[in-house]
Amino acid sequence: MNFFSNENFARQLDREDSFCDFREKFSLPLGRDGKPVIYFAGNSLGLMPKSARQIVDHELDNWANLAVDAHHATGTPWYSYHEALREPTARLIGAKPFEVICMNSLTVNLHLMMATFYRPSKSRFKVLMEEPAFPSDTYAIKTQLIHHGLHPKDALV
């Protein structure tokens, strides 16, 4: 295939893409001009799938009607959601199912990781982080440093 650097060729590729209708599954915010935005902030909070509200409402109904029993008594029990998500997540990322687990948010996982593995010593105590990090991630790291009697100004790089 020959590639061309013009808008017509780009639009042709878009039309031929097997995922060309996929964007219709998401709610696209409107920009100041009233047109759907082009959204490149998916690393933090992606676009909302149009099906999300119905799915969340279903789980809220389970909570309202079953209370604590919703952990075990629904079509997809909350207690074992991580098991139901293992196979499709493995396919999505090209991993084997036993290599995958769906857990908490990044911030919670940072707390869990630091609480489990961070063992500072007098000579090895600094934590290297990207800048700017997501604010709650920074709070998680600072909290762990303070928990170990360290000052974030000295220990966070």
C-alpha positions in Angstrom: 0.0 0.0 0.0 1.2 3.5 -0.8 0.8 6.1 1.9 0.1 9.7 1.2 0.3 12.7 3.6 -3.0 14.3 2.8 -6.4 14.6 4.4 -8.2 12.6 1.8 -5.9 9.6 2.3 -6.3 9.9 6.1 -10.1 9.9 5.8 -10.0 6.9 3.4 -7.9 5.0 6.0 -10.4 6.0 8.7 -13.4 4.7 6.6 -11.6 1.4 5.9 -10.5 0.8 9.6 -12.4 -2.1 11.2 -12.7 0.1 14.3 -14.1 3.1 12.5 -17.5 2.9 14.2 -16.0 2.3 17.6 -16.1 6.0 18.6 -19.9 5.8 18.4 -19.8 3.7 21.6 -18.5 6.6 23.6 -19.9 10.0 24.8 -17.8 12.7 23.2 -17.8 16.1 25.0 -18.4 19.1 22.8 -15.8 21.8 22.4 -16.3 25.6 22.5 -17.2 25.4 18.9 -20.0 22.9 19.6 -18.3 20.0 17.8 -17.1 16.8 19.4 -13.6 17.1 20.8 -10.6 15.1 19.8 -9.7 13.4 23.1 -6.1 12.5 23.9 -6.3 12.3 27.7 -7.1 8.6 28.0 -4.2 7.9 30.4 -6.1 9.5 33.3 -9.8 9.2 32.6 -10.9 8.0 29.2 -14.1 8.8 27.5 -17.3 7.4 29.1 -18.7 4.4 27.3 -22.4 5.0 26.5 -23.1 1.7 28.1 -21.5 2.6 31.4 -24.5 4.3 33.0 -26.7 1.3 32.5 -24.1 -1.1 33.8 -23.4 1.1 36.9 -27.2 1.5 37.5 -27.5 -2.3 37.4 -24.8 -2.7 40.1 -26.4 0.1 42.2 -29.7 -1.8 42.0 -28.0 -4.9 43.2 -26.6 -3.0 46.1 -29.9 -1.4 46.9 -31.8 -4.7 46.7 -29.2 -7.2 48.0 -27.0 -5.1 50.3 -24.1 -7.2 51.5 -25.4 -10.3 49.7 -24.5 -8.6 46.4 -20.9 -9.7 47.1 -22.0 -13.3 46.3 -25.5 -13.4 45.0 -25.6 -11.6 41.7 -25.0 -12.6 38.0 -21.4 -11.5 38.4 -20.7 -11.6 42.1 -18.6 -8.6 43.3 -16.4 -10.9 45.4 -15.1 -12.6 42.3 -15.1 -9.8 39.7 -11.3 -10.1 39.4 -11.8 -13.7 38.2 -14.5 -12.7 35.6 -12.2 -10.0 34.3 -9.0 -12.1 34.1 -9.6 -13.8 30.7 -10.8 -10.7 28.7 -8.0 -8.6 30.2 -5.4 -11.2 29.3 -6.6 -11.2 25.7 -6.6 -7.4 25.6 -3.0 -7.1 26.7 -1.6 -10.3 25.1 -0.9 -12.1 28.4 -1.7 -15.5 29.9 -4.7 -15.4 32.3 -2.6 -16.5 35.2 -0.4 -13.5 34.6 -3.2 -11.0 35.1 -5.2 -9.6 38.0 -7.5 -6.6 38.1 -7.1 -4.7 41.2 -7.6 -1.2 42.7 -6.7 2.2 41.4 -3.1 3.1 40.8 -3.0 5.2 44.0 -4.3 2.3 46.1 -1.8 -0.1 44.4 1.0 2.3 45.1 0.1 2.3 48.8 -0.1 -1.5 48.8 3.2 -1.8 47.0 5.0 0.7 49.3 3.5 -0.9 52.5 4.7 -4.3 51.3 8.1 -3.6 49.8 9.5 -0.2 50.8 12.1 -0.8 53.5 14.2 2.3 53.7 17.7 2.3 55.3 20.0 5.1 56.2 21.7 4.9 52.8 18.8 3.8 50.7 15.6 5.7 51.3 14.9 7.9 48.3 11.9 7.4 46.0 12.1 8.5 42.4 8.9 9.7 40.8 7.9 11.2 37.5 6.9 14.9 37.5 4.2 16.0 37.4 2.6 12.9 38.9 -1.1 12.5 39.5 -1.7 14.3 42.8 -3.1 11.4 44.7 -0.1 9.3 43.7 2.2 11.9 45.2 0.1 11.9 48.4 0.4 8.1 48.6 4.2 8.2 48.3 4.5 11.1 50.7 2.3 9.3 53.2 4.5 6.2 53.1 7.6 8.3 53.5 6.2 10.1 56.6 5.0 6.7 57.9 8.7 5.6 57.9 9.8 8.8 59.7 11.2 10.5 56.5 10.6 13.9 55.2 9.4 14.1 51.6 11.7 17.0 50.9 14.7 14.7 51.6 13.4 11.4 50.3 11.2 12.2 47.2 13.1 12.8 44.0 
